[in-house]
Amino acid sequence: MTATLVSVECVQKVRIRDLNSGGAGILCETPLKLGADVVLKRGDLFIAARVAWVDGKGAGLEFYRAVDVTELAGNLLPA
């Protein structure tokens, strides 16, 4: 599934590899900076996060607040 990631450097489409209430693993074209603040947007859901790890084009996001599973489920429809 895809989402939009907003950072200080850019706005880009990302592929979500895994997703849970506390974070997400993503793939992106523009590498992210470790520790950067970002916003992940999917449907009506905007999630503030910190880049917890970076590995090439892959990155792990740690959400600043736990996201309710029902919020995630309601936004899993194609963006």
Contact map, one row per residue, 1 for C-alpha under 8 A:
1110000000000011100000000000000000000000000000000000000000000000000000000001010
1111000000001111000000000000000000000000010000000000000000000000000000000000011
1111100000001111000000000000000000000001110000000000000000000000000000000000001
0111110000111100000000000000000000000001110000000000000000000000000000000000000
0011111000111100000000000000000000000111100000000000000000000000000000000000000
0001111101110000000000000000000000000111100000000000000000000000000000000000000
0000111111100000000000000000000000011110000000000000000000000000000000000000000
0000011111000000000000000000000000001100000000000000000000000000000000000000000
0000001111100000000000000000000000000000000000000000000000000000000000000000000
0000011111110000000000000000000000000000000000000000000000000000000000000000000
0001111011111000000000000000000000000000000000000000000000000000000000000000000
0001110001111100000000000001110000000000000000000000000000000000000000000000000
0111100000111110000000000001000000000000000000000000000000000000000000000000000
0111100000011111000000000111100000000000000000000000000000000000000000000000000
1110000000001111100000000111000000000000000000000000000000000000000000000000000
1110000000000111111000011110000000000000000000000000000000000000000000000000000
1000000000000011111000011110000000000000000000000000000000000000000000000000000
0000000000000001111100011100000000000000000000000000000000000000000000000000000
0000000000000001111110111000000000000000000000000000000000000000000000000000000
0000000000000000011111110000000000000000000000000000000000000000001010000000000
0000000000000000001111100000000000000000000000000000000000000010011110010000000
0000000000000000000111110000000000000000000000000000000000000110111000000000000
0000000000000000001111111000000000000000000000001000000000011110000000000000000
0000000000000001111101111100000000000000000000000000000000011110000000000000000
0000000000000001111000111110000000000000000000000000000001111000000000000000000
0000000000000111110000011111000000000000000000000000000001111000000000000000000
0000000000000111100000001111100000000000000000000000000011100000000000000000000
0000000000011110000000000111111000000000000000000000000011100000000000000000000
0000000000010100000000000011111000000000000000000000000010000000000000000000000
0000000000010000000000000001111100000000000000000000000010000000000000000000000
0000000000000000000000000001111110000000000000000000010111000000000000000000000
0000000000000000000000000000011111010000000000000010010000100000000000000000000
0000000000000000000000000000001111110000000000000010010000000000000000000000000
0000000000000000000000000000000111110000000000000011110000000000000000000000000
0000000000000000000000000000000011111000000000000111100000000000000000000000000
0000001000000000000000000000000111111100000000000110000000000000000000000000000
0000001100000000000000000000000000111110000000011110000000000000000000000000000
0000111100000000000000000000000000011111000000011110000000000000000000000000000
0000111000000000000000000000000000001111100001111000000000000000000000000000000
0011110000000000000000000000000000000111110001111000000000000000000000000000000
0011110000000000000000000000000000000011111111100000000000000000000000000000000
0111000000000000000000000000000000000001111111000000000000000000000000000011001
0000000000000000000000000000000000000000111110000000000000000000000000000011101
0000000000000000000000000000000000000000111111000000000000000000000000000010000
0000000000000000000000000000000000000000111111100000000000000000000000110010000
0000000000000000000000000000000000000011110111110000000000000000000000000000000
0000000000000000000000000000000000000011100011111000000000000011001000000000000
0000000000000000000000000000000000001111000001111100000000000011100000000000000
0000000000000000000000100000000000001111000000111110000000001111000000000000000
0000000000000000000000000000000000111100000000011111000000001111000000000000000
0000000000000000000000000000000111111100000000001111110000111100000000000000000
0000000000000000000000000000000001100000000000000111110000111100000000000000000
0000000000000000000000000000000001100000000000000011111000111000000000000000000
0000000000000000000000000000001111000000000000000011111111110000000000000000000
0000000000000000000000000000000000000000000000000000111111100000000000000000000
0000000000000000000000000000001000000000000000000000011111100000000000000000000
0000000000000000000000000011111000000000000000000000011111100000000000000000000
0000000000000000000000001111001000000000000000000000011111110000000000000000000
0000000000000000000000001111000100000000000000000011111111111000000000000000000
0000000000000000000000111100000000000000000000000011110001111100000000000000000
0000000000000000000000111100000000000000000000001111100000111110000000000000000
0000000000000000000001110000000000000000000000001111000000011111000000000000000
0000000000000000000011110000000000000000000000111100000000001111111000000000000
0000000000000000000000000000000000000000000000111100000000000111110000000000000
0000000000000000000001000000000000000000000000010000000000000011111000000000000
0000000000000000000011000000000000000000000000000000000000000011111100000000000
0000000000000000000111000000000000000000000000100000000000000010111110110000000
0000000000000000000010000000000000000000000000000000000000000000011111110000000
0000000000000000000110000000000000000000000000000000000000000000001111111000000
0000000000000000000000000000000000000000000000000000000000000000000111111100000
0000000000000000000000000000000000000000000010000000000000000000001111111110000
0000000000000000000010000000000000000000000010000000000000000000001111111111000
0000000000000000000000000000000000000000000000000000000000000000000011111111000
0000000000000000000000000000000000000000000000000000000000000000000001111111100
0000000000000000000000000000000000000000011110000000000000000000000000111111100
1000000000000000000000000000000000000000011000000000000000000000000000011111111
0000000000000000000000000000000000000000001000000000000000000000000000000111111
1100000000000000000000000000000000000000000000000000000000000000000000000001111
0110000000000000000000000000000000000000011000000000000000000000000000000001111
